[in-house]
Amino acid sequence: LGRREGMANQYGNLGIIMGQRGDLDGAEQMYRESLEINENLGRREGMANAYANLGAIMESRGDVLAAREMWTKARDLYDQLGAKPMVEKVQGWIDELPS
């Protein structure tokens, strides 16, 4: 039907399922697909969600620098949206990362 927003959401959902099954590569691919569509649509909330999920994948892999980068992007986007609870949540994840 060409509903790009819905496609972005479903890619994100597929990423969650793949991550829960331990397929981190598949999850990352789905989150990146979601991110690309959301970027093209200018949907900051969708971009923030994708970055937050990508950060979790990077943290699971032990890539602290990439996790920090993804979560910082997510936090900044949530801040632009005025989503204070999400800003605080993501900042908490950042703060828990090893230096």
mmCIF file as gemmi writes it, N, C-alpha and C atoms, coordinates in Angstrom:
data_model
loop_
_atom_site.group_PDB
_atom_site.id
_atom_site.type_symbol
_atom_site.label_atom_id
_atom_site.label_alt_id
_atom_site.label_comp_id
_atom_site.label_asym_id
_atom_site.label_entity_id
_atom_site.label_seq_id
_atom_site.pdbx_PDB_ins_code
_atom_site.Cartn_x
_atom_site.Cartn_y
_atom_site.Cartn_z
_atom_site.occupancy
_atom_site.B_iso_or_equiv
_atom_site.pdbx_formal_charge
_atom_site.auth_seq_id
_atom_site.auth_asym_id
_atom_site.pdbx_PDB_model_num
ATOM 1 N N . LEU Axp A 1 ? 0.813 -1.209 0 1 0 ? 1 A 1
ATOM 2 C CA . LEU Axp A 1 ? 0 0 0 1 0 ? 1 A 1
ATOM 3 C C . LEU Axp A 1 ? 0.849 1.262 0 1 0 ? 1 A 1
ATOM 4 N N . GLY Axp A 2 ? 2.142 1.086 0.163 1 0 ? 2 A 1
ATOM 5 C CA . GLY Axp A 2 ? 3.014 2.244 0.152 1 0 ? 2 A 1
ATOM 6 C C . GLY Axp A 2 ? 3.05 3.025 1.446 1 0 ? 2 A 1
ATOM 7 N N . ARG Axp A 3 ? 2.576 2.443 2.526 1 0 ? 3 A 1
ATOM 8 C CA . ARG Axp A 3 ? 2.582 3.128 3.82 1 0 ? 3 A 1
ATOM 9 C C . ARG Axp A 3 ? 3.963 3.003 4.448 1 0 ? 3 A 1
ATOM 10 N N . ARG Axp A 4 ? 4.822 3.942 4.122 1 0 ? 4 A 1
ATOM 11 C CA . ARG Axp A 4 ? 6.218 3.89 4.555 1 0 ? 4 A 1
ATOM 12 C C . ARG Axp A 4 ? 6.34 3.949 6.08 1 0 ? 4 A 1
ATOM 13 N N . GLU Axp A 5 ? 5.512 4.761 6.727 1 0 ? 5 A 1
ATOM 14 C CA . GLU Axp A 5 ? 5.569 4.847 8.188 1 0 ? 5 A 1
ATOM 15 C C . GLU Axp A 5 ? 5.279 3.489 8.823 1 0 ? 5 A 1
ATOM 16 N N . GLY Axp A 6 ? 4.267 2.809 8.31 1 0 ? 6 A 1
ATOM 17 C CA . GLY Axp A 6 ? 3.937 1.479 8.811 1 0 ? 6 A 1
ATOM 18 C C . GLY Axp A 6 ? 5.059 0.485 8.56 1 0 ? 6 A 1
ATOM 19 N N . MET Axp A 7 ? 5.699 0.596 7.412 1 0 ? 7 A 1
ATOM 20 C CA . MET Axp A 7 ? 6.815 -0.293 7.1 1 0 ? 7 A 1
ATOM 21 C C . MET Axp A 7 ? 7.955 -0.067 8.09 1 0 ? 7 A 1
ATOM 22 N N . ALA Axp A 8 ? 8.244 1.198 8.378 1 0 ? 8 A 1
ATOM 23 C CA . ALA Axp A 8 ? 9.309 1.509 9.337 1 0 ? 8 A 1
ATOM 24 C C . ALA Axp A 8 ? 8.99 0.894 10.696 1 0 ? 8 A 1
ATOM 25 N N . ASN Axp A 9 ? 7.745 1.015 11.128 1 0 ? 9 A 1
ATOM 26 C CA . ASN Axp A 9 ? 7.34 0.44 12.418 1 0 ? 9 A 1
ATOM 27 C C . ASN Axp A 9 ? 7.492 -1.073 12.416 1 0 ? 9 A 1
ATOM 28 N N . GLN Axp A 10 ? 7.108 -1.712 11.336 1 0 ? 10 A 1
ATOM 29 C CA . GLN Axp A 10 ? 7.181 -3.166 11.275 1 0 ? 10 A 1
ATOM 30 C C . GLN Axp A 10 ? 8.625 -3.658 11.213 1 0 ? 10 A 1
ATOM 31 N N . TYR Axp A 11 ? 9.492 -2.931 10.518 1 0 ? 11 A 1
ATOM 32 C CA . TYR Axp A 11 ? 10.915 -3.293 10.547 1 0 ? 11 A 1
ATOM 33 C C . TYR Axp A 11 ? 11.43 -3.233 11.98 1 0 ? 11 A 1
ATOM 34 N N . GLY Axp A 12 ? 11.039 -2.191 12.711 1 0 ? 12 A 1
ATOM 35 C CA . GLY Axp A 12 ? 11.446 -2.088 14.11 1 0 ? 12 A 1
ATOM 36 C C . GLY Axp A 12 ? 10.942 -3.26 14.933 1 0 ? 12 A 1
ATOM 37 N N . ASN Axp A 13 ? 9.684 -3.648 14.718 1 0 ? 13 A 1
ATOM 38 C CA . ASN Axp A 13 ? 9.121 -4.793 15.44 1 0 ? 13 A 1
ATOM 39 C C . ASN Axp A 13 ? 9.853 -6.087 15.098 1 0 ? 13 A 1
ATOM 40 N N . LEU Axp A 14 ? 10.178 -6.263 13.823 1 0 ? 14 A 1
ATOM 41 C CA . LEU Axp A 14 ? 10.936 -7.453 13.424 1 0 ? 14 A 1
ATOM 42 C C . LEU Axp A 14 ? 12.312 -7.462 14.086 1 0 ? 14 A 1
ATOM 43 N N . GLY Axp A 15 ? 12.918 -6.284 14.214 1 0 ? 15 A 1
ATOM 44 C CA . GLY Axp A 15 ? 14.202 -6.181 14.891 1 0 ? 15 A 1
ATOM 45 C C . GLY Axp A 15 ? 14.119 -6.627 16.337 1 0 ? 15 A 1
ATOM 46 N N . ILE Axp A 16 ? 13.042 -6.238 17.003 1 0 ? 16 A 1
ATOM 47 C CA . ILE Axp A 16 ? 12.844 -6.655 18.394 1 0 ? 16 A 1
ATOM 48 C C . ILE Axp A 16 ? 12.765 -8.174 18.484 1 0 ? 16 A 1
ATOM 49 N N . ILE Axp A 17 ? 11.978 -8.773 17.616 1 0 ? 17 A 1
ATOM 50 C CA . ILE Axp A 17 ? 11.821 -10.236 17.636 1 0 ? 17 A 1
ATOM 51 C C . ILE Axp A 17 ? 13.147 -10.927 17.348 1 0 ? 17 A 1
ATOM 52 N N . MET Axp A 18 ? 13.865 -10.439 16.349 1 0 ? 18 A 1
ATOM 53 C CA . MET Axp A 18 ? 15.145 -11.062 16.006 1 0 ? 18 A 1
ATOM 54 C C . MET Axp A 18 ? 16.138 -10.928 17.165 1 0 ? 18 A 1
ATOM 55 N N . GLY Axp A 19 ? 16.137 -9.775 17.804 1 0 ? 19 A 1
ATOM 56 C CA . GLY Axp A 19 ? 17.02 -9.579 18.946 1 0 ? 19 A 1
ATOM 57 C C . GLY Axp A 19 ? 16.685 -10.522 20.08 1 0 ? 19 A 1
ATOM 58 N N . GLN Axp A 20 ? 15.395 -10.719 20.335 1 0 ? 20 A 1
ATOM 59 C CA . GLN Axp A 20 ? 14.969 -11.629 21.397 1 0 ? 20 A 1
ATOM 60 C C . GLN Axp A 20 ? 15.373 -13.065 21.085 1 0 ? 20 A 1
ATOM 61 N N . ARG Axp A 21 ? 15.466 -13.381 19.821 1 0 ? 21 A 1
ATOM 62 C CA . ARG Axp A 21 ? 15.882 -14.728 19.411 1 0 ? 21 A 1
ATOM 63 C C . ARG Axp A 21 ? 17.398 -14.876 19.342 1 0 ? 21 A 1
ATOM 64 N N . GLY Axp A 22 ? 18.115 -13.798 19.615 1 0 ? 22 A 1
ATOM 65 C CA . GLY Axp A 22 ? 19.567 -13.849 19.614 1 0 ? 22 A 1
ATOM 66 C C . GLY Axp A 22 ? 20.214 -13.558 18.272 1 0 ? 22 A 1
ATOM 67 N N . ASP Axp A 23 ? 19.415 -13.179 17.284 1 0 ? 23 A 1
ATOM 68 C CA . ASP Axp A 23 ? 19.946 -12.859 15.96 1 0 ? 23 A 1
ATOM 69 C C . ASP Axp A 23 ? 20.277 -11.365 15.914 1 0 ? 23 A 1
ATOM 70 N N . LEU Axp A 24 ? 21.434 -11.007 16.475 1 0 ? 24 A 1
ATOM 71 C CA . LEU Axp A 24 ? 21.804 -9.59 16.562 1 0 ? 24 A 1
ATOM 72 C C . LEU Axp A 24 ? 22.054 -8.978 15.191 1 0 ? 24 A 1
ATOM 73 N N . ASP Axp A 25 ? 22.625 -9.74 14.278 1 0 ? 25 A 1
ATOM 74 C CA . ASP Axp A 25 ? 22.864 -9.217 12.931 1 0 ? 25 A 1
ATOM 75 C C . ASP Axp A 25 ? 21.542 -8.925 12.226 1 0 ? 25 A 1
ATOM 76 N N . GLY Axp A 26 ? 20.601 -9.85 12.335 1 0 ? 26 A 1
ATOM 77 C CA . GLY Axp A 26 ? 19.287 -9.641 11.733 1 0 ? 26 A 1
ATOM 78 C C . GLY Axp A 26 ? 18.556 -8.47 12.364 1 0 ? 26 A 1
ATOM 79 N N . ALA Axp A 27 ? 18.646 -8.362 13.689 1 0 ? 27 A 1
ATOM 80 C CA . ALA Axp A 27 ? 18.006 -7.256 14.4 1 0 ? 27 A 1
ATOM 81 C C . ALA Axp A 27 ? 18.599 -5.933 13.952 1 0 ? 27 A 1
ATOM 82 N N . GLU Axp A 28 ? 19.925 -5.887 13.866 1 0 ? 28 A 1
ATOM 83 C CA . GLU Axp A 28 ? 20.566 -4.642 13.423 1 0 ? 28 A 1
ATOM 84 C C . GLU Axp A 28 ? 20.091 -4.251 12.03 1 0 ? 28 A 1
ATOM 85 N N . GLN Axp A 29 ? 20.001 -5.208 11.139 1 0 ? 29 A 1
ATOM 86 C CA . GLN Axp A 29 ? 19.549 -4.916 9.774 1 0 ? 29 A 1
ATOM 87 C C . GLN Axp A 29 ? 18.13 -4.353 9.773 1 0 ? 29 A 1
ATOM 88 N N . MET Axp A 30 ? 17.253 -4.939 10.564 1 0 ? 30 A 1
ATOM 89 C CA . MET Axp A 30 ? 15.88 -4.451 10.623 1 0 ? 30 A 1
ATOM 90 C C . MET Axp A 30 ? 15.817 -3.03 11.195 1 0 ? 30 A 1
ATOM 91 N N . TYR Axp A 31 ? 16.595 -2.766 12.241 1 0 ? 31 A 1
ATOM 92 C CA . TYR Axp A 31 ? 16.612 -1.418 12.826 1 0 ? 31 A 1
ATOM 93 C C . TYR Axp A 31 ? 17.175 -0.405 11.836 1 0 ? 31 A 1
ATOM 94 N N . ARG Axp A 32 ? 18.168 -0.816 11.063 1 0 ? 32 A 1
ATOM 95 C CA . ARG Axp A 32 ? 18.735 0.105 10.067 1 0 ? 32 A 1
ATOM 96 C C . ARG Axp A 32 ? 17.743 0.375 8.937 1 0 ? 32 A 1
ATOM 97 N N . GLU Axp A 33 ? 16.966 -0.64 8.558 1 0 ? 33 A 1
ATOM 98 C CA . GLU Axp A 33 ? 15.905 -0.424 7.557 1 0 ? 33 A 1
ATOM 99 C C . GLU Axp A 33 ? 14.879 0.58 8.085 1 0 ? 33 A 1
ATOM 100 N N . SER Axp A 34 ? 14.476 0.385 9.329 1 0 ? 34 A 1
ATOM 101 C CA . SER Axp A 34 ? 13.532 1.295 9.965 1 0 ? 34 A 1
ATOM 102 C C . SER Axp A 34 ? 14.103 2.707 10.02 1 0 ? 34 A 1
ATOM 103 N N . LEU Axp A 35 ? 15.361 2.82 10.414 1 0 ? 35 A 1
ATOM 104 C CA . LEU Axp A 35 ? 16.012 4.122 10.514 1 0 ? 35 A 1
ATOM 105 C C . LEU Axp A 35 ? 16.028 4.833 9.168 1 0 ? 35 A 1
ATOM 106 N N . GLU Axp A 36 ? 16.38 4.112 8.123 1 0 ? 36 A 1
ATOM 107 C CA . GLU Axp A 36 ? 16.454 4.717 6.793 1 0 ? 36 A 1
ATOM 108 C C . GLU Axp A 36 ? 15.097 5.282 6.358 1 0 ? 36 A 1
ATOM 109 N N . ILE Axp A 37 ? 14.056 4.507 6.554 1 0 ? 37 A 1
ATOM 110 C CA . ILE Axp A 37 ? 12.719 4.979 6.166 1 0 ? 37 A 1
ATOM 111 C C . ILE Axp A 37 ? 12.335 6.193 7.011 1 0 ? 37 A 1
ATOM 112 N N . ASN Axp A 38 ? 12.566 6.113 8.316 1 0 ? 38 A 1
ATOM 113 C CA . ASN Axp A 38 ? 12.215 7.233 9.189 1 0 ? 38 A 1
ATOM 114 C C . ASN Axp A 38 ? 13.006 8.486 8.839 1 0 ? 38 A 1
ATOM 115 N N . GLU Axp A 39 ? 14.276 8.329 8.479 1 0 ? 39 A 1
ATOM 116 C CA . GLU Axp A 39 ? 15.072 9.487 8.042 1 0 ? 39 A 1
ATOM 117 C C . GLU Axp A 39 ? 14.477 10.101 6.784 1 0 ? 39 A 1
ATOM 118 N N . ASN Axp A 40 ? 14.112 9.251 5.826 1 0 ? 40 A 1
ATOM 119 C CA . ASN Axp A 40 ? 13.522 9.75 4.582 1 0 ? 40 A 1
ATOM 120 C C . ASN Axp A 40 ? 12.199 10.465 4.815 1 0 ? 40 A 1
ATOM 121 N N . LEU Axp A 41 ? 11.456 10.021 5.819 1 0 ? 41 A 1
ATOM 122 C CA . LEU Axp A 41 ? 10.173 10.639 6.142 1 0 ? 41 A 1
ATOM 123 C C . LEU Axp A 41 ? 10.32 11.821 7.102 1 0 ? 41 A 1
ATOM 124 N N . GLY Axp A 42 ? 11.501 11.984 7.672 1 0 ? 42 A 1
ATOM 125 C CA . GLY Axp A 42 ? 11.707 13.046 8.651 1 0 ? 42 A 1
ATOM 126 C C . GLY Axp A 42 ? 11.022 12.785 9.98 1 0 ? 42 A 1
ATOM 127 N N . ARG Axp A 43 ? 10.79 11.514 10.3 1 0 ? 43 A 1
ATOM 128 C CA . ARG Axp A 43 ? 10.118 11.127 11.548 1 0 ? 43 A 1
ATOM 129 C C . ARG Axp A 43 ? 11.141 10.991 12.668 1 0 ? 43 A 1
ATOM 130 N N . ARG Axp A 44 ? 11.29 12.048 13.453 1 0 ? 44 A 1
ATOM 131 C CA . ARG Axp A 44 ? 12.293 12.041 14.516 1 0 ? 44 A 1
ATOM 132 C C . ARG Axp A 44 ? 11.99 11.003 15.589 1 0 ? 44 A 1
ATOM 133 N N . GLU Axp A 45 ? 10.73 10.782 15.905 1 0 ? 45 A 1
ATOM 134 C CA . GLU Axp A 45 ? 10.407 9.775 16.916 1 0 ? 45 A 1
ATOM 135 C C . GLU Axp A 45 ? 10.837 8.381 16.454 1 0 ? 45 A 1
ATOM 136 N N . GLY Axp A 46 ? 10.555 8.061 15.213 1 0 ? 46 A 1
ATOM 137 C CA . GLY Axp A 46 ? 10.968 6.776 14.668 1 0 ? 46 A 1
ATOM 138 C C . GLY Axp A 46 ? 12.481 6.64 14.618 1 0 ? 46 A 1
ATOM 139 N N . MET Axp A 47 ? 13.157 7.733 14.264 1 0 ? 47 A 1
ATOM 140 C CA . MET Axp A 47 ? 14.621 7.721 14.241 1 0 ? 47 A 1
ATOM 141 C C . MET Axp A 47 ? 15.167 7.494 15.65 1 0 ? 47 A 1
ATOM 142 N N . ALA Axp A 48 ? 14.583 8.18 16.628 1 0 ? 48 A 1
ATOM 143 C CA . ALA Axp A 48 ? 15.032 8.028 18.017 1 0 ? 48 A 1
ATOM 144 C C . ALA Axp A 48 ? 14.859 6.592 18.48 1 0 ? 48 A 1
ATOM 145 N N . ASN Axp A 49 ? 13.721 5.988 18.158 1 0 ? 49 A 1
ATOM 146 C CA . ASN Axp A 49 ? 13.479 4.598 18.55 1 0 ? 49 A 1
ATOM 147 C C . ASN Axp A 49 ? 14.498 3.661 17.904 1 0 ? 49 A 1
ATOM 148 N N . ALA Axp A 50 ? 14.775 3.88 16.62 1 0 ? 50 A 1
ATOM 149 C CA . ALA Axp A 50 ? 15.742 3.024 15.917 1 0 ? 50 A 1
ATOM 150 C C . ALA Axp A 50 ? 17.135 3.174 16.521 1 0 ? 50 A 1
ATOM 151 N N . TYR Axp A 51 ? 17.539 4.41 16.795 1 0 ? 51 A 1
ATOM 152 C CA . TYR Axp A 51 ? 18.856 4.62 17.413 1 0 ? 51 A 1
ATOM 153 C C . TYR Axp A 51 ? 18.923 3.977 18.794 1 0 ? 51 A 1
ATOM 154 N N . ALA Axp A 52 ? 17.851 4.088 19.563 1 0 ? 52 A 1
ATOM 155 C CA . ALA Axp A 52 ? 17.836 3.464 20.892 1 0 ? 52 A 1
ATOM 156 C C . ALA Axp A 52 ? 18.003 1.954 20.771 1 0 ? 52 A 1
ATOM 157 N N . ASN Axp A 53 ? 17.292 1.345 19.829 1 0 ? 53 A 1
ATOM 158 C CA . ASN Axp A 53 ? 17.402 -0.098 19.623 1 0 ? 53 A 1
ATOM 159 C C . ASN Axp A 53 ? 18.776 -0.498 19.102 1 0 ? 53 A 1
ATOM 160 N N . LEU Axp A 54 ? 19.328 0.302 18.208 1 0 ? 54 A 1
ATOM 161 C CA . LEU Axp A 54 ? 20.677 0.016 17.716 1 0 ? 54 A 1
ATOM 162 C C . LEU Axp A 54 ? 21.695 0.105 18.85 1 0 ? 54 A 1
ATOM 163 N N . GLY Axp A 55 ? 21.504 1.05 19.75 1 0 ? 55 A 1
ATOM 164 C CA . GLY Axp A 55 ? 22.391 1.16 20.901 1 0 ? 55 A 1
ATOM 165 C C . GLY Axp A 55 ? 22.367 -0.097 21.744 1 0 ? 55 A 1
ATOM 166 N N . ALA Axp A 56 ? 21.187 -0.661 21.925 1 0 ? 56 A 1
ATOM 167 C CA . ALA Axp A 56 ? 21.068 -1.891 22.713 1 0 ? 56 A 1
ATOM 168 C C . ALA Axp A 56 ? 21.796 -3.046 22.029 1 0 ? 56 A 1
ATOM 169 N N . ILE Axp A 57 ? 21.721 -3.102 20.703 1 0 ? 57 A 1
ATOM 170 C CA . ILE Axp A 57 ? 22.438 -4.149 19.963 1 0 ? 57 A 1
ATOM 171 C C . ILE Axp A 57 ? 23.939 -3.973 20.155 1 0 ? 57 A 1
ATOM 172 N N . MET Axp A 58 ? 24.398 -2.733 20.016 1 0 ? 58 A 1
ATOM 173 C CA . MET Axp A 58 ? 25.827 -2.466 20.158 1 0 ? 58 A 1
ATOM 174 C C . MET Axp A 58 ? 26.315 -2.802 21.569 1 0 ? 58 A 1
ATOM 175 N N . GLU Axp A 59 ? 25.515 -2.461 22.564 1 0 ? 59 A 1
ATOM 176 C CA . GLU Axp A 59 ? 25.886 -2.795 23.941 1 0 ? 59 A 1
ATOM 177 C C . GLU Axp A 59 ? 25.955 -4.311 24.12 1 0 ? 59 A 1
ATOM 178 N N . SER Axp A 60 ? 24.999 -5.036 23.556 1 0 ? 60 A 1
ATOM 179 C CA . SER Axp A 60 ? 24.996 -6.499 23.653 1 0 ? 60 A 1
ATOM 180 C C . SER Axp A 60 ? 26.255 -7.107 23.058 1 0 ? 60 A 1
ATOM 181 N N . ARG Axp A 61 ? 26.783 -6.465 22.042 1 0 ? 61 A 1
ATOM 182 C CA . ARG Axp A 61 ? 28.008 -6.94 21.392 1 0 ? 61 A 1
ATOM 183 C C . ARG Axp A 61 ? 29.267 -6.495 22.135 1 0 ? 61 A 1
ATOM 184 N N . GLY Axp A 62 ? 29.089 -5.646 23.14 1 0 ? 62 A 1
ATOM 185 C CA . GLY Axp A 62 ? 30.235 -5.145 23.887 1 0 ? 62 A 1
ATOM 186 C C . GLY Axp A 62 ? 30.902 -3.946 23.255 1 0 ? 62 A 1
ATOM 187 N N . ASP Axp A 63 ? 30.256 -3.334 22.262 1 0 ? 63 A 1
ATOM 188 C CA . ASP Axp A 63 ? 30.808 -2.163 21.581 1 0 ? 63 A 1
ATOM 189 C C . ASP Axp A 63 ? 30.291 -0.907 22.277 1 0 ? 63 A 1
ATOM 190 N N . VAL Axp A 64 ? 30.982 -0.531 23.352 1 0 ? 64 A 1
ATOM 191 C CA . VAL Axp A 64 ? 30.537 0.571 24.204 1 0 ? 64 A 1
ATOM 192 C C . VAL Axp A 64 ? 30.524 1.898 23.445 1 0 ? 64 A 1
ATOM 193 N N . LEU Axp A 65 ? 31.53 2.132 22.613 1 0 ? 65 A 1
ATOM 194 C CA . LEU Axp A 65 ? 31.596 3.396 21.872 1 0 ? 65 A 1
ATOM 195 C C . LEU Axp A 65 ? 30.413 3.547 20.918 1 0 ? 65 A 1
ATOM 196 N N . ALA Axp A 66 ? 30.092 2.478 20.195 1 0 ? 66 A 1
ATOM 197 C CA . ALA Axp A 66 ? 28.961 2.53 19.268 1 0 ? 66 A 1
ATOM 198 C C . ALA Axp A 66 ? 27.642 2.66 20.026 1 0 ? 66 A 1
ATOM 199 N N . ALA Axp A 67 ? 27.52 1.966 21.155 1 0 ? 67 A 1
ATOM 200 C CA . ALA Axp A 67 ? 26.302 2.075 21.963 1 0 ? 67 A 1
ATOM 201 C C . ALA Axp A 67 ? 26.115 3.511 22.43 1 0 ? 67 A 1
ATOM 202 N N . ARG Axp A 68 ? 27.206 4.124 22.92 1 0 ? 68 A 1
ATOM 203 C CA . ARG Axp A 68 ? 27.132 5.513 23.384 1 0 ? 68 A 1
ATOM 204 C C . ARG Axp A 68 ? 26.719 6.441 22.242 1 0 ? 68 A 1
ATOM 205 N N . GLU Axp A 69 ? 27.285 6.218 21.061 1 0 ? 69 A 1
ATOM 206 C CA . GLU Axp A 69 ? 26.962 7.042 19.89 1 0 ? 69 A 1
ATOM 207 C C . GLU Axp A 69 ? 25.473 6.926 19.53 1 0 ? 69 A 1
ATOM 208 N N . MET Axp A 70 ? 24.98 5.704 19.461 1 0 ? 70 A 1
ATOM 209 C CA . MET Axp A 70 ? 23.576 5.489 19.097 1 0 ? 70 A 1
ATOM 210 C C . MET Axp A 70 ? 22.642 6.086 20.15 1 0 ? 70 A 1
ATOM 211 N N . TRP Axp A 71 ? 22.944 5.835 21.418 1 0 ? 71 A 1
ATOM 212 C CA . TRP Axp A 71 ? 22.082 6.338 22.484 1 0 ? 71 A 1
ATOM 213 C C . TRP Axp A 71 ? 22.135 7.856 22.599 1 0 ? 71 A 1
ATOM 214 N N . THR Axp A 72 ? 23.281 8.444 22.3 1 0 ? 72 A 1
ATOM 215 C CA . THR Axp A 72 ? 23.367 9.903 22.32 1 0 ? 72 A 1
ATOM 216 C C . THR Axp A 72 ? 22.482 10.495 21.226 1 0 ? 72 A 1
ATOM 217 N N . LYS Axp A 73 ? 22.494 9.89 20.054 1 0 ? 73 A 1
ATOM 218 C CA . LYS Axp A 73 ? 21.62 10.351 18.966 1 0 ? 73 A 1
ATOM 219 C C . LYS Axp A 73 ? 20.156 10.204 19.371 1 0 ? 73 A 1
ATOM 220 N N . ALA Axp A 74 ? 19.811 9.062 19.973 1 0 ? 74 A 1
ATOM 221 C CA . ALA Axp A 74 ? 18.429 8.838 20.414 1 0 ? 74 A 1
ATOM 222 C C . ALA Axp A 74 ? 18.034 9.875 21.457 1 0 ? 74 A 1
ATOM 223 N N . ARG Axp A 75 ? 18.894 10.083 22.452 1 0 ? 75 A 1
ATOM 224 C CA . ARG Axp A 75 ? 18.596 11.051 23.516 1 0 ? 75 A 1
ATOM 225 C C . ARG Axp A 75 ? 18.359 12.438 22.948 1 0 ? 75 A 1
ATOM 226 N N . ASP Axp A 76 ? 19.221 12.856 22.024 1 0 ? 76 A 1
ATOM 227 C CA . ASP Axp A 76 ? 19.098 14.191 21.442 1 0 ? 76 A 1
ATOM 228 C C . ASP Axp A 76 ? 17.798 14.344 20.653 1 0 ? 76 A 1
ATOM 229 N N . LEU Axp A 77 ? 17.416 13.303 19.931 1 0 ? 77 A 1
ATOM 230 C CA . LEU Axp A 77 ? 16.155 13.353 19.18 1 0 ? 77 A 1
ATOM 231 C C . LEU Axp A 77 ? 14.959 13.391 20.128 1 0 ? 77 A 1
ATOM 232 N N . TYR Axp A 78 ? 14.987 12.568 21.178 1 0 ? 78 A 1
ATOM 233 C CA . TYR Axp A 78 ? 13.898 12.607 22.16 1 0 ? 78 A 1
ATOM 234 C C . TYR Axp A 78 ? 13.816 13.989 22.807 1 0 ? 78 A 1
ATOM 235 N N . ASP Axp A 79 ? 14.969 14.61 23.054 1 0 ? 79 A 1
ATOM 236 C CA . ASP Axp A 79 ? 14.992 15.949 23.632 1 0 ? 79 A 1
ATOM 237 C C . ASP Axp A 79 ? 14.329 16.947 22.686 1 0 ? 79 A 1
ATOM 238 N N . GLN Axp A 80 ? 14.628 16.856 21.401 1 0 ? 80 A 1
ATOM 239 C CA . GLN Axp A 80 ? 14.015 17.741 20.403 1 0 ? 80 A 1
ATOM 240 C C . GLN Axp A 80 ? 12.501 17.578 20.374 1 0 ? 80 A 1
ATOM 241 N N . LEU Axp A 81 ? 12.049 16.365 20.659 1 0 ? 81 A 1
ATOM 242 C CA . LEU Axp A 81 ? 10.607 16.071 20.661 1 0 ? 81 A 1
ATOM 243 C C . LEU Axp A 81 ? 9.932 16.471 21.972 1 0 ? 81 A 1
ATOM 244 N N . GLY Axp A 82 ? 10.726 16.817 22.971 1 0 ? 82 A 1
ATOM 245 C CA . GLY Axp A 82 ? 10.166 17.151 24.277 1 0 ? 82 A 1
ATOM 246 C C . GLY Axp A 82 ? 9.719 15.934 25.061 1 0 ? 82 A 1
ATOM 247 N N . ALA Axp A 83 ? 10.289 14.781 24.752 1 0 ? 83 A 1
ATOM 248 C CA . ALA Axp A 83 ? 9.936 13.52 25.411 1 0 ? 83 A 1
ATOM 249 C C . ALA Axp A 83 ? 10.857 13.32 26.613 1 0 ? 83 A 1
ATOM 250 N N . LYS Axp A 84 ? 10.642 14.106 27.666 1 0 ? 84 A 1
ATOM 251 C CA . LYS Axp A 84 ? 11.531 14.105 28.822 1 0 ? 84 A 1
ATOM 252 C C . LYS Axp A 84 ? 11.716 12.718 29.451 1 0 ? 84 A 1
ATOM 253 N N . PRO Axp A 85 ? 10.653 11.919 29.631 1 0 ? 85 A 1
ATOM 254 C CA . PRO Axp A 85 ? 10.87 10.587 30.225 1 0 ? 85 A 1
ATOM 255 C C . PRO Axp A 85 ? 11.83 9.728 29.401 1 0 ? 85 A 1
ATOM 256 N N . MET Axp A 86 ? 11.749 9.815 28.085 1 0 ? 86 A 1
ATOM 257 C CA . MET Axp A 86 ? 12.654 9.032 27.241 1 0 ? 86 A 1
ATOM 258 C C . MET Axp A 86 ? 14.07 9.599 27.283 1 0 ? 86 A 1
ATOM 259 N N . VAL Axp A 87 ? 14.195 10.927 27.363 1 0 ? 87 A 1
ATOM 260 C CA . VAL Axp A 87 ? 15.522 11.539 27.493 1 0 ? 87 A 1
ATOM 261 C C . VAL Axp A 87 ? 16.185 10.998 28.755 1 0 ? 87 A 1
ATOM 262 N N . GLU Axp A 88 ? 15.452 10.988 29.852 1 0 ? 88 A 1
ATOM 263 C CA . GLU Axp A 88 ? 15.995 10.512 31.127 1 0 ? 88 A 1
ATOM 264 C C . GLU Axp A 88 ? 16.333 9.026 31.083 1 0 ? 88 A 1
ATOM 265 N N . LYS Axp A 89 ? 15.47 8.247 30.449 1 0 ? 89 A 1
ATOM 266 C CA . LYS Axp A 89 ? 15.702 6.801 30.349 1 0 ? 89 A 1
ATOM 267 C C . LYS Axp A 89 ? 16.982 6.501 29.562 1 0 ? 89 A 1
ATOM 268 N N . VAL Axp A 90 ? 17.104 7.133 28.402 1 0 ? 90 A 1
ATOM 269 C CA . VAL Axp A 90 ? 18.27 6.882 27.556 1 0 ? 90 A 1
ATOM 270 C C . VAL Axp A 90 ? 19.536 7.43 28.217 1 0 ? 90 A 1
ATOM 271 N N . GLN Axp A 91 ? 19.43 8.579 28.863 1 0 ? 91 A 1
ATOM 272 C CA . GLN Axp A 91 ? 20.588 9.114 29.571 1 0 ? 91 A 1
ATOM 273 C C . GLN Axp A 91 ? 21.04 8.148 30.663 1 0 ? 91 A 1
ATOM 274 N N . GLY Axp A 92 ? 20.099 7.49 31.315 1 0 ? 92 A 1
ATOM 275 C CA . GLY Axp A 92 ? 20.443 6.476 32.307 1 0 ? 92 A 1
ATOM 276 C C . GLY Axp A 92 ? 21.243 5.338 31.705 1 0 ? 92 A 1
ATOM 277 N N . TRP Axp A 93 ? 20.854 4.914 30.5 1 0 ? 93 A 1
ATOM 278 C CA . TRP Axp A 93 ? 21.616 3.858 29.823 1 0 ? 93 A 1
ATOM 279 C C . TRP Axp A 93 ? 23.034 4.335 29.526 1 0 ? 93 A 1
ATOM 280 N N . ILE Axp A 94 ? 23.147 5.571 29.034 1 0 ? 94 A 1
ATOM 281 C CA . ILE Axp A 94 ? 24.461 6.129 28.731 1 0 ? 94 A 1
ATOM 282 C C . ILE Axp A 94 ? 25.315 6.181 29.991 1 0 ? 94 A 1
ATOM 283 N N . ASP Axp A 95 ? 24.714 6.645 31.073 1 0 ? 95 A 1
ATOM 284 C CA . ASP Axp A 95 ? 25.447 6.784 32.331 1 0 ? 95 A 1
ATOM 285 C C . ASP Axp A 95 ? 25.935 5.443 32.872 1 0 ? 95 A 1
ATOM 286 N N . GLU Axp A 96 ? 25.245 4.366 32.555 1 0 ? 96 A 1
ATOM 287 C CA . GLU Axp A 96 ? 25.619 3.035 33.055 1 0 ? 96 A 1
ATOM 288 C C . GLU Axp A 96 ? 26.739 2.387 32.224 1 0 ? 96 A 1
ATOM 289 N N . LEU Axp A 97 ? 27.039 2.958 31.076 1 0 ? 97 A 1
ATOM 290 C CA . LEU Axp A 97 ? 28.117 2.399 30.251 1 0 ? 97 A 1
ATOM 291 C C . LEU Axp A 97 ? 29.462 2.614 30.932 1 0 ? 97 A 1
ATOM 292 N N . PRO Axp A 98 ? 30.378 1.646 30.798 1 0 ? 98 A 1
ATOM 293 C CA . PRO Axp A 98 ? 31.726 1.856 31.325 1 0 ? 98 A 1
ATOM 294 C C . PRO Axp A 98 ? 32.41 3.004 30.59 1 0 ? 98 A 1
ATOM 295 N N . SER Axp A 99 ? 33.264 3.698 31.3 1 0 ? 99 A 1
ATOM 296 C CA . SER Axp A 99 ? 33.972 4.853 30.695 1 0 ? 99 A 1
ATOM 297 C C . SER Axp A 99 ? 35.001 4.42 29.675 1 0 ? 99 A 1
